[in-house]
Amino acid sequence: MTFARVIVDVPSKNTNRPFDYKIPEKFESVVQPGVRVIVPFGPRKIMGYVVALTNESDFDKVKNLSEVLDVTPALTEELLHLGKWLSKQTLSYYVSCLQVMLPQVMKAKYRKELWKLTESPLDSELDRVFDGRAVLDYEEFDASGVSYHTLRKHIDDGEVDVHYEVKSRETKRTTRMVQPALDEMELLGFLEDLSKQAKKQKAIVEYFTEHREPISKKQLLQTLSTTSASLKPLIKDGVLKEFDQEVFRDPYQDREFERTTPFELTEEQAEAIGPILKTIDREQHDTFLLHGVTGSGKTEVYLQSIQKVMDKGEEAIMLVPEIALTPQMVERFKGRFGSKVAVLHSALSAGEKYDEWRKIQRKEVQVVVGARSAIFAPFSNIGLIIIDEEHETSYKQEDRTRYHARDVAIERAKRHHCPVVLGSATPALESYARAAKGNYQLLTLSKRMNDATMPDVEIVDMREELHEGNRSMFSRMLKEKIEDRLTKGEQAVLFLNRRGYSTFVMCRDCGHVSECPHCDIALTFHKRQNRLKCHYCSHEEPMPTECPECESKTIRYFGTGTQKVEEALEQLIPEARVLRMDVDTTRRKGSHERLLTKFGNKEADILLGTQMIAKGLDFGNVTLVGVLAADSLLNLPDFRASEKTFQLLTQVSGRAGRHEKPGEVVVQTYTPEHYSVDLASEYDFDRFFQEEMRIRKAFNYPPYYFLTLITVSHPNQLKVQEVTTKIAQFMRQKLSDQSFVLGPTPSALTRINNRYRYQCMIKYKKEPEQRKLVERILHYYEDEMKQENGLQIIVDFQPYQLM
């Protein structure tokens, strides 16, 4: 007798292990690792994942599996192993790690159908059940008594497929198809018998004497300019037949992608790609750090490395930060590899994501381009993994399973014996330090393509502008340069790291600042809706006309947001056509692409935006980049503030002068003497690296030490303080003297959504027992964490968000 080991969908400490279930005879041929099943668990039936099969069980009473949800495994054996590894790394429940790998739709309710993919009869009793139909309800098959082994065989032979009809809005899309039911001679015979009046029917039959392949009903009627009325009698008489066919929602189906061919590599590029191709040939694992200035042609190196992998019949995963998954990026990959590419990112509907995932699962594509979660693509023969802009913090998942895509990529690449390429113009300090030490192989591209020069950077001290009596948010130099670009018919990009109209609203008389009632943060004013909004818990309220404290009318706006800059631009340079791009203007599906297309078609002179314009954009007519508040990031309570500032300034500067026309960058700042601003203006990564490493060493921060951040939250402030203090004391007692436990301290944002937050930070070099200690803490507080509104303890072994 065979048993299935099942991880049930109940995330808790006591259920974080496999449970044994008997496999009824009829399911024996389809139950295998990676398949989702329904099992009895206590009084209810719940979903679970089969992680292993075994011939014996340690338990006397073992229940039967109730139902099998997949005939083809949803997760590969490798992904099941990866889930286990991830669970240990992040101290998350095994089931949460498996769920993070699947598209959202597979967690919804659905009905299953069997679809017959062939015209010929099936050589088994399954043909009797289909009874001439193309689609069969799964329950009908279940009741028919036909063995699952038979079904499995037809699926493996590509004659039948299982389709999930999702009971949410994200169902499969089908289209009505029409095809001839008679052979060519019979059709010609039927044509002769048709009366002369039936002109439309005649045209339809004539069409099918020349075209045997199925055509969608809509297209047929359009092509022949006819209606369903002429088609109906032909179907009724058995001359033609109708059936439903699944249409994959392809988000890019309306776009014709122009096929591109590989470019001739420059000497530098050829030198950088050499070691990557060698490891692909030898099928060995290695990690490369490709450090290339903006515009140096990193993408071409990626594309040609992927081509090599595809020629070997293997698969490639290409990760791009969500923000940089621009239509331009997709175009490059679709242009080079056509339909062999699946694209996964957050702008797709759940249904579109599911269809792209299915293409990967069914081996219809060889390349997946996507944001963080694409690292879990169900490929089984990976030959290369690339992470572009590897310094981006969005590769770190910030809730539930707190994984970093880079770690997952390296773990998968080890199992597949293939290289990982990390690419960036401004690598993360930790990655560059690993490359300097020899843990990663460093590859360098120091020149721009076509020998274009890096744009000149001018730093403007805004303190001096104030002394000179210029109170506007634009320095005189930036204003002159924008006007100069307008007269030349060139374009400019203006960057500001804040959305909204102003960062806070204050009464001039009594100093009252409007704050969010649920969080410890000032509300941001959004002018278009004339409302104050909290960017943390989404609370909003109308803008007051008088101060709620002293009833004074002198309410003023402080700080600058993108809306305010847009308004100031309209007053200062009224002839300029401005496009604003931030979270508020790109909420709707496709709006991101529409704005960029507009700008690319030169329907605007200035693109004004937040971080989303700093990456991946490539417009030949942009010759000026203005950075409005270069130091806005420097003042955050985060040891990576200087690094983030340097990265952002370098990335934004890289948007100018990418083609024939030379570019210029103007950086406005109140701290021009800060090394991250100064060195970014000279594109001097090496000196920045040395300076930043010196500071990190002095204060025991990564890459010299590892960090663990423990954040505790609860509606009662005293409770939070008490628990965090106990945790900090416990860790101090148990860890070695070489580690530092800092805290407890209130988080930088002490209250979010009516929950108080305290934290303690551990800095350590080597603490093999640390994970076990943290598990003990979580186990100790488990009951309090289960209560509604209860205690929350979040442990992050690689924190990027310290707020």
N, C-alpha and C positions, 0 to 999 in steps of 0.2 A: 504493500500500500504506500502511496506517495502523499507526503504532507507539504503544505506551502507555509513558509515563514512569512508572516505579514506584519508590516508596520502600519498600525491603525491611525486614522486621522483624528487623534485626540492628543493635542500637544500638552503633555504634562510629564512630570518626572517619572511617575509610576508606569506610564504607558510607553516610555521612550525605549522600547525593546521589541524584538519580533515576537509575535504570538503564533502558535501552531494551529493550522486548520487542515482538516481532511479534504482531499480533492475528490469530489464525486467522479465516477467513471466517465460520465459524458464530457466533463471539462478537462480530462487528463491531457488531451493533445494540445490544448490551447493555453493552459496555465503554465507560465514560465516567468523567470525573473523579469521585472519591469512592467508587468501587466497590472492594471488596477482592478480590484475586485470589491464586491460587497460582502461583508462578513457579519454574522451575529456577534454583538459585543454587549454583554449584559442584556438588558431588556430590549435594546434597539439594534437596528442594522446600520452599519456605517461603512464608509469607503476605506480602503487600505491599499497598500502597495506590496506586491509580492517581491521579496528581496532575495529569497533562496528557495530551493526545493530540497527535500530530505526524505530518506526512506524510513526514518524512525523518529519517534517523538518521546520526550521524557515524561509526558503526561498520559494518564490512563484515559481520562475523558476529553476527547477532542471533537469539537463541533465541525460540521461541514461548511464549506464555502457556500454562500447563497447564490452568487451571480458573478459572472466575469464581464468586466466593462470593455476590455480591449481584446481583439483577436491578435493584433500585432502589438508588441510591447511599446508602451508610451515612453519608457526610459531604457536606455541601453545598459548593459552590464557595467560599462565603464562609468556611466552617470550614477549608478547605484553606489559604486565604490567612492565616487567623488562626493556624493551626499554624506557618506559616513565620515570621510576625511573632513568635510566642511563643518559637520556637526561638532567634531572634536576641536577644530580650530577656533570656532566662534562660540562654543558652548551653547549652540542652539539645539532645538529638538530635531531629531533625524527627519521627522515628517515635514517640518517647516523647510528643511534644506531640499527635500525632494520636490516640494510644491513650488519653490522659487524657480525651478527648472522648466516648469510647464506653462503654456499660455493660459491666461485668465479664463478663457472660455471652457477649458477642460475642468474647471471647478464648478461650472454651472450645471443645471439639470438638462438632460438631453434624452432623445429617443434614438435608437439605432436602426439603420436600414441596411439591407444588403443590395448592392448594385451589380448587375450582370454587365461585364465589360466586353463580352464577345457576342457576335451574331450567331455563331454555331451552337448547337445543343451541348450541354455539359454531359460528360460521360459518367454520370452518377445519378443517384436518386434525388440529388438536389435539383436536377432539371425538372422533375415532377412537381417540386414545391414551387418553383418559379412559375410554372404553368404559362409560359409564353410572355410573362411580364419582365420588364427591365428592372423594376424596383420591388423589393420584398421587405415587409416589416420584419424586424429581427425576432419579435415575439412569435410570429407565425413560424419562422424557422425553428425556434426553440421548442415549439409544441409539436413539430413535425416528426421528431424522433430521429432525424438524420444526424449522424455523428459529427462532432466538432472536428474530428480528424479529417473528414471529407471536406468540410468547409475550409480548413487550414490549407489543404492541398490545393484547392481551387484559388485561394488567395495567393499562395506562393507561386502558382503558375500564371498569375496576372489575369485570371478569368473573372474573378469576383472581387469586390472591394467592400469594406465596411464603412458606412458613412454615419457620422454623428449628426443628428438633426437637433441642434441646440435649442432648448426651450426658453431661450432669452431672445432679445432682439438680434443677437449675433448669429443668426442661423446661416446655413450654407446658402449660397445663391445658385439657383438653377435656372436653366432656360429651356423653353420648349423647342425640340428639334424635330425636323421632318426628314424622312428618307424613303426611297422606293421600297415597296414590299414585293415587287415582281422583278424578274430579271429583264434584261434589255429587250429580248424578243417578245416577251409577254407585253411589255410596255408599248412596243410598236404596234402589236396586234390590237391593244386596247385603243390606241390613238385612231386607228382606222375605223373602229366601231363608233367613235364619238360623233354626236350630231354637229353639224356645221355651226349651230347657234352657240354651242358651248366654247366660245373663243378663249375665255379666261382659263377654263379647265385644260384646254388644249395646250395653251402656253405653258402651264405648270408641268404637264406630262412631258412636253417637248424638252423642258429644262432638265428633267431627270433622265431623259434618254442620253443626254450628254454628260451630266454630272451624277455620279453614283453616290458620292460621299454625303453624309448628313449635313443639313444647313439649318440655321435657326429659323423658326417660323417667321419671326419679325423681319429678318433679312430677306427671306424668300418673297414675302409679300411686298416689301419695299422694292426689291430688284425687278419684280414683274408688274409693279403698280396694280396690285389686285387686293382682294379682301378675303377674310376667313370664309365667307359664304361660298366662294368657288372651290376652297380647299376641302371643306367638310365632306361633300359627297364622295370625293376621291378617297378619303380616309375610310369612310363608311363602307365603300365597295372593296376595301382591301387592296387598292392600287398603291397607296402610300401609307406609311405608319408614323405615328407621333411617339416621342418619348422625352423624358426630362433628363437633361445632362447638367452635371455640376459645373458651374463657372467659378474658377478661382478668382476671388476679388484681387485683382492686381492693381495696386494704387497707381501704377505707372502705365496702365494699359493704353491711355489716350495719347501717350507720348511716343513719338518716333525717336529713338536714340540713334544718332549718327555713329556708325561703327568707326572706331579709331584704331590706329595701328601703333605698335611700340615706337617710341622715339629712339634716336641714336643716343646712347648714354654718353655723358661727358666723362672725362678721365677720372674725376673724383667719384662720380656715381658708379662707374665700372669697378673702381677700387673698393667701394663700400658694399656693392652687391656680391662681390666674389666670395667672401667667407660665408655669406648666407646660402648661396647656391651650393657651395661645397657641403655644408651640413645637410642640406635637403637631399643631395645625392647620396651621402653616406648614411642617411636616416639616423642621425644622432641628435641628441638634445643639447642645445646651447642657448644662452640668452644674450641677445645683442642689444646694445644701446646705440641707436642711430641719432647722433647729435648733428642736426643740420639747420643752418640759419633759415629764417622764413623765406620761402621762394627759391629754395635750393634744389627743389625737384625730388623731395622725399617720396611723394606719391608715385612717381614713375618707378622708383626702386621697388616700392610695394607691389605695383602692378606687374612688373616683370618677374618678381619672385613668385607671385601667385600663379602666373602663367606657367612657370616651371613645374609647380606643384600639380596644376591641372593636367599638364602634359603627361605626368606620371600616373594620372587617374586618381589622384588624392584630392583632399578637400582643404579649404583655407577659411579661417575666421579672421575678419578684419574689424576691430573695434574702433569706434570714433566717438568722441564726447557727444552727448545728446545735442548740445548747442551747435556743434560743427557738422551735424548730419544735414548739411544744406543740400538743396536740390543739385547744386554744382557737384558735390561729392558723389551723389548717387549717379549723376550723369556720366562721370568719369568711369565708374565701374560698369554701369550698364552699357556704355559705349564700347568698352573693351571686351567684356565677357558676355554681353547680350542676356539671353534668358537663363544663363547658368548662375545668375545672382539672385539671392533672396535678400530683402531689406527689412530689418526689424527696428522700429523706433516708436516713440510715444505718440507721434502725430497720427499713426494708423489707428483705425477703429479696432476693437477687440476681434472682430471677424476677419479683418484684413491680416492682423497679426497671426491669427490661427491658420489662415490659408498659407501664409509664408512659411510658418513652422511646418505645416504638412508637406510642403514642397521639399523641405530639408529632410524630413523623416522618410519620405518616399524616394529619396536619392534622385530627385529631379534637378537639383542644383549642386554646384560644387563650391560655391563661395557664399558666405553670409556676411553682409555688411550691417553692423548695427551698434546700438549703444550697449551699456553695461551687460544687460541680461543675455545678449547674443552669445556670451561666452559659454552658455549652456546648450548651444545648438546641438541637436541629436545626431551629429556626424559620427561615423565609426572608423573613418580612415583619414584622420587629420594629418596634413603634411606641413602646416605652417600656421602660426597665430601671430597677428600683428596688432599692436596697440598704439594708435596714433595719438599725439598730444598726451603722452603717458603721464605727464605731471598733473593732469586734470583731477581735481578732487571728486568729480562726479563718478569716477570709476569705483568709488567706495559707496556701498549700500549703507544708508544711515538708519534703517529701521529693521526690526526682527533679525534676520540672518545678516549680521554685519560683515559681509565678505568684501574683499578687495579684488576686482577683476584681474589685476596683475598676478596675484597669488594663485587664483584659480587657473589662469592661463598657463602658468609655469607648471602647476601640478598636472594639468591635462597633457601638456607637451612632453612631460617626462614619460607618461604612460604610452604616448604615441611615438616616442623617439623622434621628435621634430623640434625645429628651432622656434623661439619666440623673439620677435623684433619689437623693441620699445622705441618709438620715435618721438622726438620733440626738438623744438628750437631752444627750449628752456627746460631741460630735464629736471625732475624732482631731485633735490639735494641728496636724498637717500640713494636714488638710482645712480647718480653721477659718482657718489662716493664708492658704491659697489663696483662701478666700472674702473675707477681709479685703483681700486684694490685688486682688480683682476677677476672678481666674481662674475662680472658681465664682460663681454667683448665690446670695446668702444669702436664705433665707426663714425667718421666725421665728414660732413659736407660743409665747407666753410665759405663757398662762393655761391652767389645767386645764379640762376639759369641765364643764358644769353649774356653772361657777365654783367648783368644789370647791377648797379651799385645800390647799397643799402641807403635808404633815404636819410638826408641830413636832419638831425634833431636839434631844435632850439628850445632851451629851457627858459621860461619866463617866470620871474619872481613876482608873485601877485602882491606881495607886501609893498614892493616899489610902486606898482600900479596904483595902489591905494594912496601912497604918499603923493603921487602925481595928480591925485584927484579923480582917477578913473574908478567909479564905483560899480561899473557893470561887470557881468560875469565873463566878458570877453576882453582879453588884453588887446591893446591897440595893434600889436603885431598880428594876432590871429585874425582880427577884423579886416585888416588890410590884405592879408593873404587870401581870405575867403573872397573878398571883392575882386582880387586879381584873378582868381580861378573862374569866377563868374564871367568876367570879360573874355577870358580865353576859351570859354565853353568846356572847362574841365570840371571834375566833381570832387567833393570833399566828404570826409567821414568825420563826425564829431562823436566822441565817446565820453559817457558819464556813467559812473557806476551806481546810479540811483534812479528808480522810477518814481512816478508821482509828481506832484507840483512842488511840494516843499517838505523837508524832513520833519519839521514840527511847527506847531502854531502856539504863539505865546502872547500873553497880554502885556503890553508895554508898561502899564501902570503898576500892576501888582506882581508881575512875573509868573502868573499861573500858566502852566503848560498842559494842554489837553492830553490826558493819558488814557490808555485802554483800561477799562474796568476789570479785565480778566488777566492782563499781563503787565509786567513792569516795563512798559515801553511807551514812548510818546506815539501818538497817532500821526499818520502821514496824510497830508491834505491832497486830495485828487480834485483838480479844478473842474474837469469836464462834468462830473456828477455833483460838484460842490459838496463833497462829503469827506469826512475823516475816516481813514481805514487803518486797521491793524494788519500788518503783513505777516503776523504769526498765527492768530486764531481766527482771522477773517471778520472780526467784529467791525461794524461801521455805524456811523451816526452823522446826522446833518451838521454842516459847518455852523458854529454858533455866531450870531450877529453881535453878541456882547459877551463879556467875560462872565462865566458862571460864578466866579468868586466875588468880584468887586463891581460887576455890572458896567465896567468901562467899555467904551466902543473901540478902544485902540488895540485891536487885535492885529498882530502882524505875522507874516510868514517868514520862517528862518530856514536856512539851508536851501539847497537847490535840487530839484528833480528834473527828469527829462521833459515833463510838460512845461515847466517854467522856462527851461532853456528854449523850447520850441517857440513860446510866446515872445521871449526876448529877441530871438532871431527875427521874428516877423516884424518887430518894431525897428530893429537895428538895420536889417538888410531886407526891406520889404519885397524886393524883386526876386529873392531867392525862393526856389521851390523846395520845401523841406519834407522829408519822410521821417516819421518817428517810429522806432522799432524797439519795443520793450514788452514785458509780459502783458501789459494792458492792451497793446495793439495787435498782439499775435495770439490771442486766446482762441480764435476760431480756426477750425481746420483749414489748412491751405493758405492762411493769411501771411505766414512767414514767407512762403514761396512767392505769393503775389507781390509783396513789397519788394523783394529782391529782384524779381523780373522787371518791375517798374523802374527800379534804380538802374538795372543793367541796360534797359532800353533808353536810358537818359531822359526819363520823364521827370526827374528831380535832380537838383544840383547838390543837395546836402542830405546825407543819411545820418540821422542822429539816433544813437541808441546806447543800450546797456551792454553787458558782457556778451550778449548773443551776436554782436557785430565784430567782436574781437578776433574770431577764429574762422578759418576756412573760406573767407570771402576772397574772390579773385576778380577784380574789375580793372581793366586796362586804363580806364579814363580817370581813375582816382589818383590825384597827385598831391593831395593834402590830407593829413590826419591831425585833428586837434584833440588833445586830452584835457578835459576841463578841470578835473580836481584829482590830480595824480596822487595826492596823499590821502584820499578818503579811506583807503584800506590800511594805511600805515598806523592808524590810531586804534585799531581793533586789539582787544586783549588776546592775542594769539601769537605764539612764537614764530609762526610762519608768515606773519604780516609782511615782512620785508621781501621774503621770497615771492609771495603772491603779487606784490606790487611790481617787482622786477619782471615776473613772467607776463603780467598783464600789459605792462608798458611795451615790452618787446613784441608781444603778439599783435597789439594794436598798431604799432609802428610798421609792422610787416604788411599792413594792408595797402601801404602807399608805394607808388612807383614800381609795380610788379612787372610792367611790360616796357615798351620803348620810352615812355615819358618818365623823366626823373621825378622822385617824390620828395616831399618835405613833411616834417612832423613838428608840431608845436605843443610842448608840454607845459601846462600852467600848474604851478604848485606854490604852496606857502613854505615848503621845506626843500629848497633846491639843493641844499648842502647834504641831504641824506644820501648815503652811499647807494641805496637801491635805485633812486631816481637818477643820480649822477651816472652810475655805471650802465643803466639801461639805455641812457642817451648815447652811450659809446658802444653799445652792443658787446660789452666786455663781460662775457659769462665767466671766464676763468677767474678774473679778479673778484667778481661778485662771489663766486664759489669759495675762494680763499677767505674773504672777509667774513662771509656768513658762517663758514665752518669754524672760524676762530671764536665767534660769539657763541655758537652752539656748544662748542667744547667747554667754554668758560661756564656756561649755565647748565651743563648736563642734559642737553636735549638731543633728539635724533639728529644725525645717525650715530652719535656716540652712545646714546642710551635708548632703550625701548620704552614705550609709554603704555600704561593701561589707565583708562579713565572709568571710574565708577560713579554713575549719576543716580541719585535717589530722589524720587518725587512722591508727593502725597498732598492732599488738600490741607492737612494740618502741619503748620510750620515747625512746631515743637517736635512732632513725631519724626519729621525728616532730619532735623538736627541730631536727634538722639540716635537714630539708626546709622546715619553717616559716621557719627563719632565712634560708635561700636565697631563698625567695619574697619575704620582707619586704625583703631587700637589693635584689633585682631591681626590685621596685616602687618603692623609694626612688630608685633611679638613673633610672628611666624616667619617673616622674610629675613634674609641674611643682612648683615651690617652694610653690605655694598649697595643696598637699595635704599631709595628715599620714598617715604610716604608723605605726600603733601596734603594738608587739609585736616578736617573738613572745612570747606568754604562754600558760601552761597555761589551758585552759578552766575555767570555774567548777566544772564536774564533770569532773575531769581523766581519769577512767577510767570508761567505761561498757561493760559486756559484754566485759571484758578487752581493750579497745582504748584506748590513750592518745590524748588529744585536746589539740592546741595550736591557737592561732588568731592571726591578725593582722587588724587592722581598718584600713580606709582611710577617711579623712574627706576629702571633696573637694567643690568647687563646680562645676567644669567640667573634665572629663577625657574628651574625645571618643575618645581612643585606648585608654581603660582596658579595654574589652571585648576588643580585639585582644591586649593584653598578657596578659590572663587566659587567652585561648585558647592563646597561645604556651606558657604554664606548663602547661596541661592536656595539650597536645600533647607537651611534653617528658617529662612523667611518665606518658604513656599506657601504656607497657609494664608499668611497675611497678603501675599501677592495674588491669591485667587479671589479674595473678596472683591465685591463690586466697589469701584472707586478706590480700590486698595492701594497698597504700597507698590511702587514700581522701582525695580533695580535694573539699571541698564549698564552692561559691562562692554566696553569697547577696547579691544586689544590693539587697535591701530587708529587712535582717534584723529580725525581731521576737523571735526566741529568741536571747538572747546567752549562754545558759548552756552 
